[in-house]
Amino acid sequence: MGQRAHRPAGGSAASARVRWEPHDFPLRNAAEIVLRRALHELGLSGIVHDVQVFVDLGDRDDRAYIEWRENDHRVARLFFAVGNFVTPDRRRAWARTWGRRAGPPPLPARHFSRRSFAEASLHELLHLRDDHDSRVDFSGHPERDREGLNELWNVWIDGRLERRGLPAMSRAERRRIYRRTLGGLPGFAARGERVFRALWAADHLSPRELTASLEELKRGGRPAPRGRRSR
């Protein structure tokens, strides 16, 4: 069944069509304001024309991802676990009180966290912005490399968001996920922290540079000595 697109008045991103599934998601109105602000903040208002938001009410975690068509950024499909709409403390409370209960937890408006959802929205939409600007898309890479490449991309994204003063995963939390994802690679012990710091501080990277970072972590042995500069 089709649903009417939601077009709130005002704001430079108000022309984008936003559709929700489920269409009666109780936090929709407050969340859509945050989503439109994220589109505007990242300069996507004139690029993305149709946003489809899918909320998994059965997933109380904070998983999220975005999809778009190759070479076509007009339509974005965003997928959010319901935990993205509340604070981390609320997610932990759900784990204690709703861990064994069937169905989604209650979602009163007072539980909505603008910061949590802004963090998730900005992060996922910046993936699309990077592909639009620099063709950062790893779908054509071997499947065994995609998780690592995506995590390197995640580090780069959250570093930029933090420097802009926007909601983002903390450096400590991002580093923890980075280590969990890539810590088993042969070169991680020697180069992992240096690669993380370089990605976190970078403003501009190409797909080739991100791929080179993964190859660096995949190589075993000690890092090559740096050349000495004369004064």
SEMI-204349 format. One record per residue (C-alpha): z, y, x; residue number from 0. Coordinates in nm, 4 decimals, padded with zeros to 6 digits, m for minus. Layout:
N
pz = Z py = Y px = X tilum = NUM
...
This chain:
231
pz = 00.0000 py = 00.0000 px = 00.0000 tilum = 0
pz = m00.0896 py = 00.3424 px = 00.1365 tilum = 1
pz = 00.1634 py = 00.6183 px = 00.1702 tilum = 2
pz = 00.1362 py = 00.9926 px = 00.1554 tilum = 3
pz = 00.1462 py = 01.1594 px = 00.4943 tilum = 4
pz = 00.4422 py = 01.3855 px = 00.5507 tilum = 5
pz = 00.3473 py = 01.7442 px = 00.6465 tilum = 6
pz = 00.6522 py = 01.9715 px = 00.6676 tilum = 7
pz = 00.5805 py = 02.3422 px = 00.6669 tilum = 8
pz = 00.6092 py = 02.5506 px = 00.9812 tilum = 9
pz = 00.5941 py = 02.4684 px = 01.3501 tilum = 10
pz = 00.2911 py = 02.4402 px = 01.5742 tilum = 11
pz = 00.2825 py = 02.0618 px = 01.5347 tilum = 12
pz = 00.2919 py = 02.0779 px = 01.1545 tilum = 13
pz = m00.0792 py = 01.9921 px = 01.1257 tilum = 14
pz = m00.0324 py = 01.6402 px = 01.2638 tilum = 15
pz = m00.0239 py = 01.3680 px = 01.0037 tilum = 16
pz = 00.2886 py = 01.1527 px = 01.0352 tilum = 17
pz = 00.3282 py = 00.8271 px = 00.8487 tilum = 18
pz = 00.6402 py = 00.6121 px = 00.8472 tilum = 19
pz = 00.7009 py = 00.2441 px = 00.7929 tilum = 20
pz = 00.9200 py = 00.1890 px = 00.6044 tilum = 21
pz = 00.8158 py = 00.5046 px = 00.4204 tilum = 22
pz = 01.1657 py = 00.5416 px = 00.2717 tilum = 23
pz = 01.3467 py = 00.5188 px = 00.6070 tilum = 24
pz = 01.6706 py = 00.7104 px = 00.5329 tilum = 25
pz = 01.6666 py = 00.9185 px = 00.8538 tilum = 26
pz = 01.2987 py = 01.0072 px = 00.8260 tilum = 27
pz = 01.3214 py = 01.3776 px = 00.7466 tilum = 28
pz = 01.5586 py = 01.4645 px = 01.0305 tilum = 29
pz = 01.3748 py = 01.2376 px = 01.2744 tilum = 30
pz = 01.0353 py = 01.3847 px = 01.1932 tilum = 31
pz = 01.1510 py = 01.7338 px = 01.2874 tilum = 32
pz = 01.2516 py = 01.5959 px = 01.6286 tilum = 33
pz = 00.9232 py = 01.4080 px = 01.6656 tilum = 34
pz = 00.7131 py = 01.7148 px = 01.5909 tilum = 35
pz = 00.9109 py = 01.9209 px = 01.8387 tilum = 36
pz = 00.8439 py = 01.6545 px = 02.1022 tilum = 37
pz = 00.4698 py = 01.6737 px = 02.0307 tilum = 38
pz = 00.4829 py = 02.0500 px = 02.0708 tilum = 39
pz = 00.6972 py = 02.0408 px = 02.3861 tilum = 40
pz = 00.4511 py = 01.8066 px = 02.5604 tilum = 41
pz = 00.1433 py = 02.0025 px = 02.4542 tilum = 42
pz = 00.0179 py = 01.7232 px = 02.2305 tilum = 43
pz = m00.0053 py = 01.9206 px = 01.9064 tilum = 44
pz = m00.3814 py = 01.9711 px = 01.9391 tilum = 45
pz = m00.4459 py = 01.6291 px = 02.0886 tilum = 46
pz = m00.2634 py = 01.3858 px = 01.8605 tilum = 47
pz = m00.3708 py = 01.4206 px = 01.4981 tilum = 48
pz = m00.2270 py = 01.1052 px = 01.3422 tilum = 49
pz = 00.1124 py = 00.9542 px = 01.4238 tilum = 50
pz = 00.2191 py = 00.6215 px = 01.2794 tilum = 51
pz = 00.5896 py = 00.5483 px = 01.3194 tilum = 52
pz = 00.7208 py = 00.1958 px = 01.2749 tilum = 53
pz = 01.0980 py = 00.1443 px = 01.2602 tilum = 54
pz = 01.2389 py = m00.2035 px = 01.3166 tilum = 55
pz = 01.5508 py = m00.2016 px = 01.1003 tilum = 56
pz = 01.6470 py = m00.5448 px = 01.2285 tilum = 57
pz = 01.6646 py = m00.4381 px = 01.5935 tilum = 58
pz = 01.9867 py = m00.2473 px = 01.6618 tilum = 59
pz = 01.8964 py = m00.1880 px = 02.0278 tilum = 60
pz = 01.7023 py = 00.1097 px = 02.1724 tilum = 61
pz = 01.3703 py = m00.0586 px = 02.2467 tilum = 62
pz = 01.0617 py = 00.1595 px = 02.1974 tilum = 63
pz = 00.6951 py = 00.1608 px = 02.2900 tilum = 64
pz = 00.3736 py = 00.3452 px = 02.2125 tilum = 65
pz = 00.0144 py = 00.2367 px = 02.1567 tilum = 66
pz = m00.3138 py = 00.4265 px = 02.1474 tilum = 67
pz = m00.6817 py = 00.3420 px = 02.1616 tilum = 68
pz = m00.8541 py = 00.3478 px = 02.4985 tilum = 69
pz = m01.0005 py = 00.6943 px = 02.5668 tilum = 70
pz = m00.8871 py = 00.8147 px = 02.2233 tilum = 71
pz = m00.5531 py = 00.9927 px = 02.1996 tilum = 72
pz = m00.5941 py = 01.1278 px = 01.8479 tilum = 73
pz = m00.3979 py = 00.8391 px = 01.6939 tilum = 74
pz = m00.0598 py = 00.7288 px = 01.8288 tilum = 75
pz = 00.1420 py = 00.4325 px = 01.7066 tilum = 76
pz = 00.5122 py = 00.4544 px = 01.7889 tilum = 77
pz = 00.7494 py = 00.1608 px = 01.7528 tilum = 78
pz = 01.1251 py = 00.2222 px = 01.7523 tilum = 79
pz = 01.4211 py = m00.0092 px = 01.7181 tilum = 80
pz = 01.6663 py = 00.1480 px = 01.4765 tilum = 81
pz = 01.9166 py = 00.1986 px = 01.7593 tilum = 82
pz = 01.7036 py = 00.4880 px = 01.8883 tilum = 83
pz = 01.8182 py = 00.7002 px = 01.5952 tilum = 84
pz = 02.1914 py = 00.6858 px = 01.6702 tilum = 85
pz = 02.4152 py = 00.7447 px = 01.9718 tilum = 86
pz = 02.4908 py = 00.4754 px = 02.2314 tilum = 87
pz = 02.8482 py = 00.4699 px = 02.0995 tilum = 88
pz = 02.7169 py = 00.3943 px = 01.7519 tilum = 89
pz = 02.5023 py = 00.1106 px = 01.8881 tilum = 90
pz = 02.8082 py = m00.0380 px = 02.0568 tilum = 91
pz = 03.0040 py = m00.0065 px = 01.7322 tilum = 92
pz = 02.7263 py = m00.1891 px = 01.5499 tilum = 93
pz = 02.7428 py = m00.4695 px = 01.8060 tilum = 94
pz = 03.1134 py = m00.5107 px = 01.7326 tilum = 95
pz = 03.1060 py = m00.4810 px = 01.3542 tilum = 96
pz = 02.7555 py = m00.5929 px = 01.2543 tilum = 97
pz = 02.6707 py = m00.8437 px = 01.5255 tilum = 98
pz = 02.6834 py = m01.1433 px = 01.2928 tilum = 99
pz = 02.5870 py = m00.9767 px = 00.9658 tilum = 100
pz = 02.2441 py = m01.0061 px = 00.8111 tilum = 101
pz = 02.0375 py = m00.6997 px = 00.7365 tilum = 102
pz = 02.0381 py = m00.3502 px = 00.8865 tilum = 103
pz = 02.3600 py = m00.1490 px = 00.9306 tilum = 104
pz = 02.4182 py = 00.1515 px = 00.7028 tilum = 105
pz = 02.2303 py = 00.4669 px = 00.8050 tilum = 106
pz = 02.3982 py = 00.7750 px = 00.6569 tilum = 107
pz = 02.2481 py = 01.1072 px = 00.7633 tilum = 108
pz = 02.5612 py = 01.1965 px = 00.9633 tilum = 109
pz = 02.4898 py = 00.9073 px = 01.2028 tilum = 110
pz = 02.1533 py = 01.0474 px = 01.3127 tilum = 111
pz = 02.1464 py = 01.1549 px = 01.6789 tilum = 112
pz = 01.8868 py = 01.4212 px = 01.7537 tilum = 113
pz = 01.9354 py = 01.3747 px = 02.1279 tilum = 114
pz = 01.8912 py = 00.9958 px = 02.1220 tilum = 115
pz = 01.5730 py = 01.0136 px = 01.9180 tilum = 116
pz = 01.4381 py = 01.3082 px = 02.1184 tilum = 117
pz = 01.4933 py = 01.1087 px = 02.4383 tilum = 118
pz = 01.2983 py = 00.8131 px = 02.2993 tilum = 119
pz = 01.0200 py = 01.0249 px = 02.1470 tilum = 120
pz = 00.9640 py = 01.2420 px = 02.4541 tilum = 121
pz = 00.9580 py = 00.9420 px = 02.6858 tilum = 122
pz = 00.7047 py = 00.7454 px = 02.4813 tilum = 123
pz = 00.4812 py = 01.0457 px = 02.4119 tilum = 124
pz = 00.4766 py = 01.1371 px = 02.7810 tilum = 125
pz = 00.3121 py = 00.8002 px = 02.8462 tilum = 126
pz = 00.0271 py = 00.9133 px = 02.6215 tilum = 127
pz = 00.0172 py = 01.2594 px = 02.7812 tilum = 128
pz = m00.0146 py = 01.1031 px = 03.1279 tilum = 129
pz = m00.3000 py = 00.8829 px = 03.0159 tilum = 130
pz = m00.4730 py = 01.1830 px = 02.8594 tilum = 131
pz = m00.4346 py = 01.3923 px = 03.1754 tilum = 132
pz = m00.4657 py = 01.1346 px = 03.4535 tilum = 133
pz = m00.5835 py = 00.8103 px = 03.2912 tilum = 134
pz = m00.2586 py = 00.6329 px = 03.3685 tilum = 135
pz = m00.3158 py = 00.3051 px = 03.1867 tilum = 136
pz = m00.2257 py = m00.0323 px = 03.3357 tilum = 137
pz = m00.3595 py = m00.2542 px = 03.0570 tilum = 138
pz = m00.6379 py = m00.3766 px = 03.2854 tilum = 139
pz = m00.4011 py = m00.4896 px = 03.5615 tilum = 140
pz = m00.2840 py = m00.8507 px = 03.5996 tilum = 141
pz = m00.0144 py = m00.9339 px = 03.3509 tilum = 142
pz = 00.2283 py = m01.0252 px = 03.6311 tilum = 143
pz = 00.2152 py = m00.6633 px = 03.7572 tilum = 144
pz = 00.2325 py = m00.4736 px = 03.4281 tilum = 145
pz = 00.6083 py = m00.4817 px = 03.3801 tilum = 146
pz = 00.6662 py = m00.3494 px = 03.7313 tilum = 147
pz = 00.4016 py = m00.0787 px = 03.7005 tilum = 148
pz = 00.5415 py = 00.0303 px = 03.3666 tilum = 149
pz = 00.8915 py = 00.0577 px = 03.5115 tilum = 150
pz = 00.7656 py = 00.2711 px = 03.8012 tilum = 151
pz = 00.5964 py = 00.4906 px = 03.5417 tilum = 152
pz = 00.9239 py = 00.5074 px = 03.3462 tilum = 153
pz = 01.1085 py = 00.6366 px = 03.6528 tilum = 154
pz = 00.8475 py = 00.9077 px = 03.7046 tilum = 155
pz = 00.8639 py = 01.0096 px = 03.3371 tilum = 156
pz = 01.2421 py = 01.0378 px = 03.3171 tilum = 157
pz = 01.2591 py = 01.2351 px = 03.6407 tilum = 158
pz = 01.0193 py = 01.4949 px = 03.5022 tilum = 159
pz = 01.1998 py = 01.5175 px = 03.1691 tilum = 160
pz = 01.5322 py = 01.5715 px = 03.3444 tilum = 161
pz = 01.3933 py = 01.8513 px = 03.5621 tilum = 162
pz = 01.2592 py = 02.0249 px = 03.2521 tilum = 163
pz = 01.6031 py = 02.0129 px = 03.0940 tilum = 164
pz = 01.4855 py = 01.7816 px = 02.8162 tilum = 165
pz = 01.6664 py = 01.4775 px = 02.6766 tilum = 166
pz = 01.6076 py = 01.1833 px = 02.9081 tilum = 167
pz = 01.7694 py = 00.8649 px = 03.0266 tilum = 168
pz = 02.0189 py = 00.9417 px = 03.3013 tilum = 169
pz = 01.9218 py = 00.8823 px = 03.6606 tilum = 170
pz = 02.1971 py = 00.6192 px = 03.6963 tilum = 171
pz = 02.0830 py = 00.4246 px = 03.3902 tilum = 172
pz = 01.7171 py = 00.4432 px = 03.4930 tilum = 173
pz = 01.8065 py = 00.3203 px = 03.8410 tilum = 174
pz = 01.9977 py = 00.0278 px = 03.6897 tilum = 175
pz = 01.6937 py = m00.0809 px = 03.4853 tilum = 176
pz = 01.4652 py = m00.0232 px = 03.7834 tilum = 177
pz = 01.6777 py = m00.2542 px = 03.9988 tilum = 178
pz = 01.6963 py = m00.5164 px = 03.7266 tilum = 179
pz = 01.3184 py = m00.5087 px = 03.6807 tilum = 180
pz = 01.1999 py = m00.4874 px = 04.0406 tilum = 181
pz = 01.4975 py = m00.5953 px = 04.2510 tilum = 182
pz = 01.3569 py = m00.9425 px = 04.3120 tilum = 183
pz = 01.0457 py = m00.8212 px = 04.4945 tilum = 184
pz = 01.0309 py = m00.8969 px = 04.8701 tilum = 185
pz = 01.0260 py = m00.5350 px = 04.9828 tilum = 186
pz = 01.2854 py = m00.4001 px = 04.7395 tilum = 187
pz = 01.5872 py = m00.4219 px = 04.9705 tilum = 188
pz = 01.4098 py = m00.2225 px = 05.2421 tilum = 189
pz = 01.2124 py = 00.0227 px = 05.0296 tilum = 190
pz = 01.3420 py = 00.0177 px = 04.6727 tilum = 191
pz = 01.5711 py = 00.3216 px = 04.6895 tilum = 192
pz = 01.3161 py = 00.5327 px = 04.8763 tilum = 193
pz = 01.0462 py = 00.4498 px = 04.6215 tilum = 194
pz = 01.2821 py = 00.5329 px = 04.3348 tilum = 195
pz = 01.3724 py = 00.8723 px = 04.4824 tilum = 196
pz = 01.0081 py = 00.9586 px = 04.5472 tilum = 197
pz = 00.9048 py = 00.8709 px = 04.1919 tilum = 198
pz = 01.2009 py = 01.0536 px = 04.0353 tilum = 199
pz = 01.1180 py = 01.3723 px = 04.2270 tilum = 200
pz = 00.7385 py = 01.3618 px = 04.1812 tilum = 201
pz = 00.5601 py = 01.6130 px = 03.9603 tilum = 202
pz = 00.2068 py = 01.4778 px = 03.9907 tilum = 203
pz = 00.1028 py = 01.1175 px = 04.0560 tilum = 204
pz = m00.2191 py = 00.9261 px = 04.0125 tilum = 205
pz = m00.2522 py = 00.5675 px = 03.8865 tilum = 206
pz = m00.3465 py = 00.4718 px = 04.2415 tilum = 207
pz = m00.0197 py = 00.6116 px = 04.3775 tilum = 208
pz = 00.1853 py = 00.4204 px = 04.1209 tilum = 209
pz = m00.0022 py = 00.1018 px = 04.2069 tilum = 210
pz = 00.0573 py = 00.1669 px = 04.5778 tilum = 211
pz = 00.4319 py = 00.1972 px = 04.5091 tilum = 212
pz = 00.4337 py = m00.1477 px = 04.3515 tilum = 213
pz = 00.2379 py = m00.2948 px = 04.6421 tilum = 214
pz = 00.4911 py = m00.1420 px = 04.8800 tilum = 215
pz = 00.7748 py = m00.3191 px = 04.6992 tilum = 216
pz = 00.5834 py = m00.6464 px = 04.6943 tilum = 217
pz = 00.5426 py = m00.6497 px = 05.0733 tilum = 218
pz = 00.8121 py = m00.8282 px = 05.2706 tilum = 219
pz = 00.9601 py = m00.7229 px = 05.6012 tilum = 220
pz = 01.1100 py = m00.3999 px = 05.7261 tilum = 221
pz = 00.9452 py = m00.0635 px = 05.6597 tilum = 222
pz = 00.7227 py = 00.0726 px = 05.9340 tilum = 223
pz = 00.8970 py = 00.3302 px = 06.1563 tilum = 224
pz = 00.8189 py = 00.6900 px = 06.0744 tilum = 225
pz = 00.6288 py = 00.8951 px = 06.3318 tilum = 226
pz = 00.8314 py = 01.1486 px = 06.5279 tilum = 227
pz = 00.7302 py = 01.5097 px = 06.4900 tilum = 228
pz = 00.7461 py = 01.7404 px = 06.7884 tilum = 229
pz = 00.9329 py = 02.0629 px = 06.7379 tilum = 230
